[in-house]
């Protein structure tokens, strides 16, 4: 399906390209003729390893929780609850996934995510630490998703996320399968 434009609360956005598909939606690089954004369209495709309630409300709730504790992420600009679309700031840069794949990963970014973890763990939260959810821009690391969950040791950065932040067997297996 080739989407050229999408409406969000009556404003038309040009869809430039698909940035990625996640558990909860499709994220597109979009513009309004003067500025770039990420326009996320919630989807209802099945996900065998994750249970959702109301996805749009969960996104908004998670954004507020992460914003409150100071996680560096794109600003939420607008939401269209009826069409289940979210407009957020576009953070240009390479994902941690790209950096690892291309042997350009800086150890400083691991330290940045550990600083995020200190804030998250104090708030009893985990985020999705998979490296496609992080963008490096001007030496800073941004979490570009809004998903967060109640803290569980099994899904923290040290026990799960770190496995994908270098060319580990888990990372290489993911690359091979995708």
Secondary structure, DSSP 8 states (H G I E B T S, - for coil): ----EEEETTEEEEEEEEEEE-SSEEEEEEE-SS-EEEEEEE-----TT---S-HHHHHHHHHHHHHHHT-----EEEEETTTTEEEEE---SEEHHHHHHTT---HHHHHHHHHHHHHHHHTTEEE---GGGEEEETTEEEE----EEE--GGGSTTTTGGGGSSS-HHHHHHHHH-
